[in-house]
Amino acid sequence: MANQKMTKAKVKKANVCPDCGNTNFIEDPSRGETYCSKCGYVMQESIVDTGQEWRAFDTEQMSRRARAGAPLTFTKHDKGLTTEIGKGVGELYKVAPKKRAQYYRLTKWHKRLIKSKDRNLSFALSELQRIVSYINLSRPIHERIAKYYEEAVNKGLVRGRSIESVVAALTYAVSREFGSPRTLDEIAEASGVEKREIGRTYRYIARELNIRILPADPSTFIPRFCSMLGLSDRVQAKSAEILKKAKKYDVTSGKGPTGVAAAAIYIACVLVGEKRTQREVADICSITEVTIRNRYKELVEKLGIEEEVEKKAKEE
């Protein structure tokens, strides 16, 4: 036992093999040993296995045998560690008649003693769940928005502003930060908050929480817009290729990313032969036909594909 402790102490002090000086080691969980990958010198032995002692062969067995709850998450106001006295009126009638009045009072005072911060978070995170589901954002984005919102509450940034506008502003910021941007029109429609209010809140929150967001890249909008228009992978690849060339000629800088993306998709549709009108593309991308025409002219002129595009359009 003493030798085992000494061995472990040596490993902690310097992870170097005393025999050959190698620093790469292999852990063998079946034997409970750590040995040198070069000479085979055993650095640690009889390592305690901290994993579960039970086995499961399907999800049902796993859920039945697991003794731990769900992982902590920022998407719930109490991080998922819920403490609740009863769930609904039905629970009241499971208690003995003599204890029902006491049980009712306990439930009522439990709700009254919840902090205002928890009430705020509870409402805000349920609103966030609705918006995330509506515009189809991923779980990591959902977690990050919830974390930022809690920081905003702790710093007192939500006071004087509507909860909906702060949630919408953070959704706009984080979706861009994760490279899965949503337009202001989409977020305004999902949240019911005006675009101007979202923009104002976004600038304030981003400054106070030190969220630095780079301008959105038009290429990040391509996959989603193509999917919404029901276009093939060929059109998507062609659109990405057009945008890549456009960046080299510095056509995209200073222009709205959605407008540039929409124009690239429209050009790709013409070149590949999958007909979509400017009106269809404009409606999906939440921009005007005039914007598409302006970006379209700039792109075909700079890339020198004006004749090719016109020829394809006439053929169709």
C-alpha positions as CSV (number, residue, x, y, z in Angstrom):
1,M,0.0,0.0,0.0
2,A,2.9,2.4,0.9
3,N,4.6,1.5,-2.4
4,Q,1.4,2.3,-4.3
5,K,1.0,5.7,-2.6
6,M,4.7,6.5,-3.4
7,T,4.1,5.5,-7.1
8,K,1.1,7.8,-7.4
9,A,3.0,10.6,-5.7
10,K,5.9,10.3,-8.2
11,V,3.5,10.4,-11.1
12,K,1.9,13.6,-9.8
13,K,5.3,15.3,-9.3
14,A,6.7,14.5,-12.8
15,N,5.1,12.6,-15.6
16,V,8.4,11.2,-16.9
17,C,9.3,7.6,-17.1
18,P,12.2,6.9,-14.7
19,D,13.5,4.1,-17.0
20,C,13.6,5.8,-20.5
21,G,12.6,9.4,-19.8
22,N,9.5,9.1,-22.1
23,T,6.5,11.4,-21.4
24,N,3.8,9.4,-23.2
25,F,1.8,6.9,-21.1
26,I,-1.1,4.5,-21.9
27,E,-4.0,3.9,-19.5
28,D,-5.3,0.3,-19.4
29,P,-8.7,0.4,-17.7
30,S,-9.1,-3.4,-17.8
31,R,-5.9,-3.9,-15.7
32,G,-6.1,-0.7,-13.8
33,E,-2.6,0.4,-14.8
34,T,-0.8,3.3,-16.4
35,Y,2.4,2.3,-18.3
36,C,5.0,3.8,-20.5
37,S,4.3,3.6,-24.2
38,K,7.9,3.2,-25.0
39,C,9.5,0.7,-22.5
40,G,6.3,-0.6,-20.7
41,Y,7.3,0.6,-17.3
42,V,4.2,0.5,-15.0
43,M,3.8,4.0,-13.5
44,Q,0.5,3.3,-11.7
45,E,-1.3,0.2,-10.7
46,S,-4.5,-0.8,-9.0
47,I,-6.2,2.4,-10.1
48,V,-9.7,2.7,-8.8
49,D,-12.4,2.6,-11.5
50,T,-14.7,5.6,-10.9
51,G,-17.2,4.5,-13.5
52,Q,-20.6,2.9,-12.8
53,E,-20.7,-0.6,-11.5
54,W,-23.8,-1.5,-13.5
55,R,-24.3,-2.2,-17.2
56,A,-27.2,-1.3,-19.5
57,F,-27.9,-2.6,-23.0
58,D,-30.6,-0.2,-24.1
59,T,-32.0,3.3,-23.2
60,E,-34.8,1.9,-21.1
61,Q,-32.4,-0.1,-18.9
62,M,-30.1,3.0,-18.6
63,S,-32.9,5.3,-17.5
64,R,-34.2,2.7,-15.0
65,R,-30.8,2.0,-13.4
66,A,-29.3,5.5,-13.4
67,R,-29.1,7.1,-10.0
68,A,-28.3,10.6,-11.2
69,G,-30.6,13.3,-12.6
70,A,-30.3,15.3,-15.8
71,P,-27.2,17.5,-16.2
72,L,-27.3,21.2,-15.0
73,T,-28.5,23.6,-17.7
74,F,-28.8,27.4,-18.0
75,T,-32.1,26.9,-19.9
76,K,-34.0,26.5,-16.6
77,H,-34.2,29.2,-14.0
78,D,-33.0,26.8,-11.2
79,K,-30.4,25.1,-13.5
80,G,-32.6,22.0,-13.5
81,L,-32.4,21.4,-9.7
82,T,-36.2,21.9,-9.1
83,T,-37.6,21.9,-5.6
84,E,-41.4,22.0,-5.7
85,I,-44.1,21.2,-3.1
86,G,-46.6,19.3,-5.1
87,K,-47.4,19.6,-8.8
88,G,-50.9,20.8,-9.4
89,V,-54.2,20.5,-7.5
90,G,-54.3,16.7,-8.0
91,E,-51.4,16.2,-5.5
92,L,-53.5,17.8,-2.7
93,Y,-55.9,14.9,-2.7
94,K,-53.1,12.4,-2.2
95,V,-52.6,13.9,1.3
96,A,-54.6,12.8,4.4
97,P,-57.7,15.1,4.9
98,K,-56.3,16.4,8.2
99,K,-53.1,17.6,6.6
100,R,-54.5,19.2,3.5
101,A,-54.8,22.7,4.9
102,Q,-51.2,22.6,6.1
103,Y,-50.1,21.2,2.7
104,Y,-52.0,24.0,0.9
105,R,-50.3,26.7,3.0
106,L,-46.9,25.2,2.4
107,T,-47.4,25.2,-1.3
108,K,-48.7,28.8,-1.3
109,W,-45.8,30.1,0.8
110,H,-43.3,28.2,-1.3
111,K,-44.5,30.1,-4.4
112,R,-44.5,33.4,-2.5
113,L,-40.9,33.1,-1.3
114,I,-39.4,32.6,-4.7
115,K,-37.0,35.5,-5.5
116,S,-37.9,38.1,-8.1
117,K,-34.8,37.0,-10.1
118,D,-36.1,33.5,-10.3
119,R,-39.5,34.8,-11.4
120,N,-37.9,36.9,-14.1
121,L,-35.7,34.0,-15.3
122,S,-38.7,31.6,-15.3
123,F,-40.7,33.9,-17.6
124,A,-37.7,34.9,-19.8
125,L,-36.5,31.3,-20.3
126,S,-40.0,30.1,-21.3
127,E,-40.1,32.9,-23.8
128,L,-36.6,32.0,-25.1
129,Q,-37.7,28.3,-25.5
130,R,-40.6,29.5,-27.7
131,I,-38.4,31.7,-29.9
132,V,-35.6,29.1,-30.2
133,S,-38.2,26.5,-31.2
134,Y,-39.9,28.9,-33.7
135,I,-36.7,29.8,-35.6
136,N,-35.1,26.4,-35.2
137,L,-31.8,27.1,-33.3
138,S,-29.5,24.5,-31.9
139,R,-29.1,23.4,-28.3
140,P,-25.6,25.1,-27.8
141,I,-27.1,28.5,-29.0
142,H,-30.0,28.0,-26.6
143,E,-27.6,27.4,-23.7
144,R,-25.4,30.4,-24.5
145,I,-28.4,32.8,-24.8
146,A,-29.7,31.6,-21.4
147,K,-26.3,32.1,-19.8
148,Y,-26.0,35.7,-21.3
149,Y,-29.5,36.5,-20.1
150,E,-28.7,35.5,-16.5
151,E,-25.6,37.7,-16.6
152,A,-27.7,40.6,-17.9
153,V,-30.1,40.0,-14.9
154,N,-27.3,39.9,-12.4
155,K,-25.9,43.2,-13.8
156,G,-29.3,44.9,-13.7
157,L,-29.4,45.4,-17.5
158,V,-32.9,44.1,-17.9
159,R,-34.4,46.8,-15.6
160,G,-36.3,49.4,-17.6
161,R,-36.5,47.1,-20.7
162,S,-39.0,44.5,-21.7
163,I,-37.9,40.9,-21.2
164,E,-39.0,40.0,-24.7
165,S,-36.7,42.7,-26.3
166,V,-33.7,41.5,-24.3
167,V,-34.3,37.8,-25.2
168,A,-34.7,38.8,-28.8
169,A,-31.6,40.9,-28.9
170,L,-29.5,38.1,-27.3
171,T,-30.9,35.6,-29.8
172,Y,-29.9,37.8,-32.7
173,A,-26.3,38.3,-31.2
174,V,-25.6,34.7,-30.3
175,S,-27.0,33.2,-33.5
176,R,-24.5,35.4,-35.4
177,E,-21.7,34.5,-32.9
178,F,-22.3,30.8,-33.6
179,G,-22.3,31.3,-37.4
180,S,-26.0,30.5,-37.7
181,P,-27.4,34.0,-38.2
182,R,-31.1,34.9,-38.3
183,T,-32.4,38.1,-39.9
184,L,-33.9,40.9,-37.7
185,D,-37.2,40.3,-39.6
186,E,-37.3,36.6,-38.5
187,I,-36.5,37.4,-34.9
188,A,-39.0,40.3,-34.9
189,E,-41.7,37.9,-36.2
190,A,-40.9,35.2,-33.7
191,S,-40.7,37.5,-30.7
192,G,-43.4,40.1,-31.5
193,V,-40.9,43.0,-30.8
194,E,-40.3,45.7,-33.3
195,K,-37.0,45.6,-35.3
196,R,-35.9,49.1,-34.0
197,E,-36.4,48.0,-30.4
198,I,-34.4,44.8,-30.9
199,G,-31.6,46.8,-32.6
200,R,-31.5,49.3,-29.8
201,T,-31.4,46.7,-27.1
202,Y,-28.9,44.6,-29.0
203,R,-26.4,47.5,-29.1
204,Y,-26.8,48.2,-25.4
205,I,-26.6,44.6,-24.2
206,A,-23.7,43.7,-26.5
207,R,-21.7,46.7,-25.2
208,E,-22.5,46.0,-21.5
209,L,-21.8,42.2,-21.7
210,N,-18.7,42.8,-23.9
211,I,-20.1,40.6,-26.8
212,R,-18.0,41.4,-29.9
213,I,-19.8,40.2,-33.0
214,L,-18.2,40.5,-36.4
215,P,-20.3,41.5,-39.5
216,A,-22.3,38.5,-40.7
217,D,-20.7,36.6,-43.6
218,P,-23.2,36.2,-46.6
219,S,-22.1,32.6,-47.1
220,T,-23.6,31.6,-43.7
221,F,-27.1,32.4,-45.0
222,I,-26.7,30.3,-48.2
223,P,-27.5,26.8,-46.8
224,R,-30.7,27.9,-45.0
225,F,-32.0,30.1,-47.8
226,C,-31.4,27.3,-50.4
227,S,-33.2,24.8,-48.1
228,M,-36.2,27.2,-47.7
229,L,-36.3,27.7,-51.5
230,G,-36.1,23.9,-52.1
231,L,-32.9,24.2,-54.2
232,S,-30.4,21.4,-54.9
233,D,-26.9,21.0,-53.6
234,R,-25.6,22.2,-57.0
235,V,-27.2,25.6,-56.6
236,Q,-25.8,25.8,-53.0
237,A,-22.3,24.9,-54.1
238,K,-22.5,27.4,-57.0
239,S,-23.7,30.2,-54.7
240,A,-20.8,29.6,-52.3
241,E,-18.4,29.6,-55.3
242,I,-19.8,33.0,-56.5
243,L,-19.5,34.5,-53.0
244,K,-15.9,33.2,-52.7
245,K,-14.9,35.0,-55.9
246,A,-16.9,38.1,-54.9
247,K,-14.8,38.4,-51.7
248,K,-11.6,38.4,-53.8
249,Y,-12.9,41.4,-55.8
250,D,-14.1,43.1,-52.6
251,V,-17.7,43.3,-53.9
252,T,-19.3,42.1,-50.6
253,S,-17.8,44.7,-48.2
254,G,-20.2,47.4,-47.0
255,K,-23.3,45.6,-48.4
256,G,-26.1,43.9,-46.5
257,P,-25.1,40.1,-46.1
258,T,-28.7,38.9,-46.8
259,G,-28.9,41.0,-50.1
260,V,-25.5,39.6,-51.3
261,A,-26.5,36.1,-50.4
262,A,-29.9,36.4,-52.2
263,A,-28.2,37.8,-55.3
264,A,-25.6,34.9,-55.4
265,I,-28.4,32.4,-55.0
266,Y,-30.4,34.0,-57.8
267,I,-27.4,34.0,-60.2
268,A,-26.6,30.3,-59.2
269,C,-30.3,29.4,-60.0
270,V,-29.9,30.9,-63.5
271,L,-26.6,29.2,-64.2
272,V,-27.6,25.8,-62.9
273,G,-31.0,25.9,-64.6
274,E,-33.3,25.8,-61.5
275,K,-35.7,28.6,-62.2
276,R,-36.7,30.9,-59.3
277,T,-38.0,34.4,-59.7
278,Q,-36.5,37.4,-57.9
279,R,-39.8,37.8,-56.0
280,E,-39.6,34.2,-54.6
281,V,-35.9,34.7,-53.5
282,A,-36.7,38.2,-52.0
283,D,-39.7,36.9,-50.0
284,I,-37.6,34.1,-48.5
285,C,-34.6,36.3,-47.7
286,S,-36.8,39.1,-46.3
287,I,-35.5,41.8,-48.7
288,T,-36.9,43.8,-51.6
289,E,-36.5,42.9,-55.3
290,V,-34.7,46.2,-55.9
291,T,-31.9,45.1,-53.5
292,I,-31.5,41.8,-55.4
293,R,-31.3,43.6,-58.7
294,N,-28.7,46.0,-57.4
295,R,-26.5,43.3,-55.9
296,Y,-27.1,41.1,-58.9
297,K,-25.7,43.8,-61.3
298,E,-22.7,44.5,-59.1
299,L,-21.8,40.8,-58.9
300,V,-22.1,39.9,-62.6
301,E,-20.2,43.0,-63.7
302,K,-17.3,42.5,-61.2
303,L,-17.1,38.7,-61.8
304,G,-17.3,39.1,-65.6
305,I,-20.2,36.6,-66.0
306,E,-22.8,39.1,-67.3
307,E,-22.9,37.5,-70.8
308,E,-23.0,34.0,-69.5
309,V,-25.9,34.7,-67.1
310,E,-27.9,36.6,-69.8
311,K,-27.4,33.7,-72.3
312,K,-28.6,31.1,-69.7
313,A,-31.6,33.3,-68.9
314,K,-32.6,33.6,-72.5
315,E,-32.3,29.8,-73.0
316,E,-34.7,29.2,-70.2
